[in-house]
């Protein structure tokens, strides 16, 4: 269990439902470790600013996370967290390892809509 | 001056030094704002287990940072995380901080505790291949390199201890270090030297990373001869120390040649009303405990400065 203030996605079915029901989605798949915690913190902070984006986390070591770990776009990833950005149910961007606030903002602004 | 956005003290940075300063000043009824560019906790959250923090048997850096944050908030400290400081003006009796979103704060005193970050090699391919074969955290990413060949860069305690821990996963670990000797404790050096899976390349450094989708190899340069050699490689872990986050202070405050903030015993900087604490100041030992101590001293000294400032103003108004 990830102890963040984000929405937790626990199953592959819930993941599919979440990305299909929301236009813009950012999901961080990680552990409670030093490379992941800063990304969760950034997402918690941006949640109030990017009301057009739904934010969630998913536990990397859960077998259900195969829905993220097995997609071809992350085949070369060798660092957690895997951070996934979906638009209308489709994966539009994925990053590996820690990201800065500026890096996350840049992706949100380019793939989705600028902060309101 | 907008009174809502004016504080007695602004603390830049919410690692253990900044949070401690926030706890002490808020408890002393000094109106305090902590501004932090990243996640609350600073480098402390990079530590999975803290077992030598007095009074706490064992905890994670993340949990300790949450407790410190809650303590500061409980005493009335305002904390804003994940904000970008656009500019800072430390001259004059009123200090100014402007955020990237245009928010403008002022204060009578400032405590600088921006901390540090992992040093990178800064060579070709490093940014591009971060998370795709290049890592800065063995406990996070070690298992991606099961039965693979990896390099650990560095010669301090972190590098050698992490190299040994990575042998649980990797088939072979090569330590690449720029000097002819290590800076780590003797027991860590012995453990690494005697480990059957660990190989050493001394007086050398990585000068380039190769790969498109993932790391394919590295270029290693022999620092004595200047000769370079390419090595196919699955992964590289980099542990070469830290750099202070003081770029935004250059030209504004006295720094040493390593860009660390120069302070006196009361954590006073070269500018009146500006104090500093934690990993970004000039000091030898960088621990959570030493950061907490710095933050305490800075808070007490800043509180006294603010108290005297307010008293002087009051006296001037009365006369």
Interface residues (C-beta under 8 A of the other chain):
Chain A: X31 X32 X33 X34 X35 X36 X37 X38 X40 X41 X42 X45 X46 X75 X76 X77 X78 X79 X80 X95 X96 X97 X98 X100 X101 X102
Chain B: X37 X38 X39 X40 X41 X45 X46 X47 X48 X60 X61 X62 X81 X82 X84 X130 X131 X132 X133 X134 X135 X136 X137 X139 X140 X141 X144 X145 X213 X214 X215 X235
